[in-house]
Amino acid sequence: MATLNDVYPRLQLMARTSGKNADHLGGHLPVIDTGHRFVHLGVHFFHTATAIVGNAAFLYHVFLTPAHGTPETECHLLYAVTTSVTADIELWEGVTGTAPTVGPFNSRRDSANVADMLVASATTGYTGGTLLDKFLAGVVGNARVRTGGASGRDGELILKPSTLYAIKVSSLAADNRVSSQLSWYEIGRNIVGGLHVF
């Protein structure tokens, strides 16, 4: 579980000389949204999977959430997928397959906090689950970049604990250049104290 340690002092966005909670350039109180704040707190993470996928072939972007445990950790996810040609994009919950072991990057690059959610990518090996989301990307023969996914904050998903998820990209044309990006923050008692407010 990520811990804050000395993060709160760093979050004091103060003027360098006045000691007030003001922007040091404009002198106004800075306002950032919740997701942005968690980047500053060092509990926001990201991972990207890419592949050139053949016709009728797949890319799976897989992620395993942690147990709630004592810290009551929750993962709040956004994702986006781009394809160069037509594809079906699906988000599956509770899939069966090999659990990922890769740790993602922290969006605050000077933070030592490590994500509890683990990630991986594969071209086969994942089946079953509950289909949560589906996008039909592109038109055959049109080479513009296609996008799909929940990329706005109102599309955020709060994931189940101890659950294996997969974004499945099914290419419907040859030489499909696919990129899938996950971004999420992990919060629990380390952020909000004893109150379960999220």
Backbone hydrogen bonds in HBPLUS format (Angstrom, degrees):
<---DONOR---> <-ACCEPTOR-->    atom                        ^
c    i                          cat <-CA-CA->   ^        H-A-AA   ^      H-
h    n   atom  resd res      DA  || num        DHA   H-A  angle D-A-AA Bond
n    s   type  num  typ     dist DA aas  dist angle  dist       angle   num
A0007-VAL N   A0004-LEU O   2.77 MM   3  5.17 147.4  1.87 128.7 139.8     1
A0010-ARG N   A0007-VAL O   2.86 MM   3  5.15 118.4  2.24 105.9 122.3     2
A0011-LEU N   A0007-VAL O   3.03 MM   4  6.35 135.6  2.23 147.9 161.2     3
A0011-LEU N   A0008-TYR O   2.98 MM   3  5.01 129.0  2.25  97.3 111.6     4
A0012-GLN N   A0009-PRO O   3.26 MM   3  5.52 160.0  2.30 105.0 111.0     5
A0013-LEU N   A0011-LEU O   2.77 MM   2  5.66 106.0  2.33 120.2 103.0     6
A0014-MET N   A0012-GLN O   2.89 MM   2  5.57 122.0  2.23 111.9  95.2     7
A0015-ALA N   A0020-LYS O   3.25 MM   5  6.01 148.6  2.35 154.5 163.7     8
A0022-ALA N   A0020-LYS O   2.80 MM   2  5.46 134.8  2.00 106.7  92.2     9
A0023-ASP N   A0028-HIS O   2.68 MM   5  5.37 165.1  1.70 149.8 153.8    10
A0027-GLY N   A0023-ASP O   2.83 MM   4  4.83 141.5  1.98 128.6 137.8    11
A0037-ARG N   A0033-ASP O   2.93 MM   4  6.21 151.0  2.02 150.9 160.0    12
A0037-ARG N   A0034-THR O   3.04 MM   3  5.03 114.8  2.49  94.2 110.4    13
A0038-PHE N   A0034-THR O   3.11 MM   4  6.50 147.6  2.22 151.0 159.0    14
A0039-VAL N   A0036-HIS O   3.10 MM   3  5.17 130.4  2.36  97.2 110.5    15
A0040-HIS N   A0036-HIS O   3.23 MM   4  6.68 156.4  2.29 148.9 153.8    16
A0041-LEU N   A0037-ARG O   2.93 MM   4  6.28 142.7  2.07 142.1 153.7    17
A0043-VAL N   A0038-PHE O   3.14 MM   5  5.62 164.6  2.16 164.7 164.5    18
A0042-GLY N   A0039-VAL O   3.09 MM   3  5.29 150.8  2.18 103.4 112.4    19
A0186-GLU N   A0043-VAL O   2.94 MM 143  5.67 153.9  2.01 160.7 169.1    20
A0107-SER N   A0044-HIS O   2.82 MM  63  5.58 173.6  1.82 144.5 146.7    21
A0045-PHE N   A0184-TRP O   2.68 MM 139  5.47 166.1  1.70 170.3 174.8    22
A0184-TRP N   A0045-PHE O   2.98 MM 139  5.47 160.4  2.02 148.9 153.9    23
A0046-PHE N   A0105-PHE O   2.95 MM  59  5.50 150.5  2.04 148.8 156.6    24
A0105-PHE N   A0046-PHE O   3.10 MM  59  5.50 155.5  2.16 171.1 163.5    25
A0047-HIS N   A0182-LEU O   3.08 MM 135  5.34 152.2  2.16 141.7 144.8    26
A0182-LEU N   A0047-HIS O   2.88 MM 135  5.34 168.9  1.90 164.9 168.0    27
A0049-ALA N   A0180-SER O   2.83 MM 131  5.19 159.3  1.88 151.7 158.8    28
A0180-SER N   A0049-ALA O   2.81 MM 131  5.19 161.0  1.85 158.9 164.2    29
A0051-ALA N   A0178-VAL O   3.08 MM 127  5.47 149.8  2.17 146.8 151.9    30
A0178-VAL N   A0051-ALA O   2.91 MM 127  5.47 172.4  1.91 171.8 170.3    31
A0053-VAL N   A0176-ASN O   2.75 MM 123  4.96 160.8  1.79 147.6 145.5    32
A0176-ASN N   A0053-VAL O   2.87 MM 123  4.96 162.9  1.90 152.0 148.0    33
A0057-ALA N   A0054-GLY O   3.11 MM   3  5.25 148.3  2.22 132.6 127.2    34
A0056-ALA N   A0171-SER O   2.91 MM 115  5.38 146.0  2.02 134.2 139.8    35
A0171-SER N   A0057-ALA O   2.97 MM 114  5.64 156.3  2.03 162.0 167.9    36
A0059-LEU N   A0169-VAL O   2.99 MM 110  5.13 141.3  2.14 137.8 148.6    37
A0169-VAL N   A0059-LEU O   2.84 MM 110  5.13 167.7  1.86 154.4 158.5    38
A0060-TYR N   A0122-ALA O   2.73 MM  62  5.14 170.1  1.74 162.1 160.2    39
A0122-ALA N   A0060-TYR O   2.97 MM  62  5.14 148.5  2.07 141.0 148.6    40
A0061-HIS N   A0167-ILE O   2.86 MM 106  4.98 158.9  1.90 143.2 150.3    41
A0167-ILE N   A0061-HIS O   2.81 MM 106  4.98 163.9  1.84 141.4 146.0    42
A0062-VAL N   A0120-ALA O   2.86 MM  58  5.18 152.8  1.93 141.8 149.3    43
A0120-ALA N   A0062-VAL O   2.96 MM  58  5.18 138.5  2.13 147.7 146.8    44
A0063-PHE N   A0165-TYR O   3.02 MM 102  5.29 160.2  2.06 134.6 138.6    45
A0165-TYR N   A0063-PHE O   2.84 MM 102  5.29 173.3  1.85 158.4 160.7    46
A0064-LEU N   A0118-LEU O   2.89 MM  54  5.33 156.9  1.95 149.6 157.3    47
A0118-LEU N   A0064-LEU O   3.16 MM  54  5.33 152.9  2.24 145.4 148.4    48
A0065-THR N   A0163-THR O   3.02 MM  98  5.42 165.6  2.04 149.5 149.7    49
A0162-SER N   A0066-PRO O   3.01 MM  96  4.95 153.5  2.08 100.9 107.2    50
A0072-GLU N   A0068-HIS O   3.04 MM   4  4.30 118.5  2.44 122.5 128.7    51
A0073-THR N   A0068-HIS O   3.32 MM   5  4.95 145.4  2.45 130.4 122.5    52
A0072-GLU N   A0069-GLY O   3.25 MM   3  5.46 154.3  2.32 106.3 113.9    53
A0189-ARG N   A0071-PRO O   2.88 MM 118  5.21 161.1  1.92 144.4 150.9    54
A0074-GLU N   A0187-ILE O   2.79 MM 113  5.50 148.5  1.89 150.8 160.5    55
A0187-ILE N   A0074-GLU O   3.04 MM 113  5.50 151.1  2.12 150.5 155.6    56
A0159-LEU N   A0075-CYS O   2.96 MM  84  5.66 158.3  2.01 170.7 171.3    57
A0076-HIS N   A0185-TYR O   2.95 MM 109  5.42 167.6  1.97 159.4 163.3    58
A0185-TYR N   A0076-HIS O   3.17 MM 109  5.42 144.1  2.30 135.4 143.0    59
A0077-LEU N   A0157-LEU O   2.71 MM  80  5.10 161.3  1.75 160.1 157.0    60
A0157-LEU N   A0077-LEU O   2.94 MM  80  5.10 159.3  1.99 142.8 149.3    61
A0078-LEU N   A0183-SER O   2.82 MM 105  5.35 152.0  1.90 165.6 174.8    62
A0183-SER N   A0078-LEU O   2.94 MM 105  5.35 158.3  1.98 160.6 156.8    63
A0079-TYR N   A0150-ALA O   3.11 MM  71  5.37 150.0  2.21 126.8 132.8    64
A0080-ALA N   A0181-GLN O   2.96 MM 101  5.36 150.1  2.05 148.7 157.4    65
A0181-GLN N   A0080-ALA O   2.78 MM 101  5.36 169.4  1.79 165.3 169.0    66
A0081-VAL N   A0148-GLY O   2.71 MM  67  5.21 149.5  1.80 163.9 171.4    67
A0148-GLY N   A0081-VAL O   2.85 MM  67  5.21 138.5  2.02 148.1 156.0    68
A0082-THR N   A0179-SER O   2.82 MM  97  5.28 159.9  1.86 154.5 161.4    69
A0179-SER N   A0082-THR O   2.95 MM  97  5.28 159.7  1.99 151.7 155.6    70
A0083-THR N   A0146-ARG O   2.80 MM  63  5.01 147.1  1.91 134.6 144.5    71
A0146-ARG N   A0083-THR O   2.67 MM  63  5.01 167.7  1.68 158.9 163.1    72
A0084-SER N   A0177-ARG O   3.15 MM  93  5.19 123.6  2.49 120.4 135.4    73
A0172-LEU N   A0086-THR O   3.12 MM  86  5.56 168.7  2.13 139.1 136.7    74
A0087-ALA N   A0137-ALA O   2.93 MM  50  5.17 149.4  2.02 140.0 147.5    75
A0137-ALA N   A0087-ALA O   2.79 MM  50  5.17 157.0  1.84 171.7 173.8    76
A0088-ASP N   A0170-SER O   2.93 MM  82  5.06 158.9  1.97 141.3 146.7    77
A0170-SER N   A0088-ASP O   2.81 MM  82  5.06 165.7  1.83 155.3 159.2    78
A0089-ILE N   A0135-PHE O   2.84 MM  46  5.00 168.5  1.85 155.2 157.4    79
A0135-PHE N   A0089-ILE O   2.75 MM  46  5.00 151.9  1.82 146.0 154.8    80
A0090-GLU N   A0168-LYS O   2.90 MM  78  5.11 159.4  1.94 144.4 151.3    81
A0168-LYS N   A0090-GLU O   2.75 MM  78  5.11 157.2  1.80 149.0 156.2    82
A0091-LEU N   A0133-ASP O   2.93 MM  42  5.06 155.3  1.99 139.8 141.6    83
A0132-LEU N   A0091-LEU O   2.82 MM  41  5.54 166.6  1.83 166.5 170.4    84
A0092-TRP N   A0166-ALA O   2.82 MM  74  5.21 170.8  1.83 156.0 159.3    85
A0166-ALA N   A0092-TRP O   3.01 MM  74  5.21 155.1  2.07 141.6 145.3    86
A0093-GLU N   A0130-THR O   2.89 MM  37  5.07 157.8  1.94 138.7 145.9    87
A0130-THR N   A0093-GLU O   2.76 MM  37  5.07 159.2  1.80 146.5 152.4    88
A0094-GLY N   A0164-LEU O   2.82 MM  70  5.05 124.8  2.12 136.3 153.2    89
A0095-VAL N   A0164-LEU O   2.99 MM  69  5.68 146.2  2.11 146.8 148.4    90
A0096-THR N   A0127-THR O   2.81 MM  31  5.33 166.7  1.83 160.4 164.8    91
A0127-THR N   A0096-THR O   3.07 MM  31  5.33 156.1  2.13 144.4 151.7    92
A0102-VAL N   A0119-VAL O   3.20 MM  17  5.14 140.2  2.37 154.7 154.7    93
A0119-VAL N   A0102-VAL O   2.88 MM  17  5.14 164.3  1.91 144.7 149.5    94
A0111-SER N   A0108-ARG O   2.96 MM   3  5.55 163.5  1.98 126.3 128.7    95
A0142-ASN N   A0139-VAL O   3.02 MM   3  5.60 162.2  2.05 144.3 144.8    96
A0155-GLY N   A0152-GLY O   2.75 MM   3  5.31 157.5  1.80 120.2 128.1    97
A0156-GLU N   A0153-ARG O   3.14 MM   3  5.25 161.3  2.18 111.4 112.8    98
A0191-ILE N   A0188-GLY O   3.02 MM   3  5.67 156.9  2.08 117.0 123.4    99
A0192-VAL N   A0188-GLY O   3.13 MM   4  6.40 171.2  2.13 159.3 160.8   100
A0193-GLY N   A0189-ARG O   2.96 MM   4  4.51 129.0  2.22 127.5 126.5   101
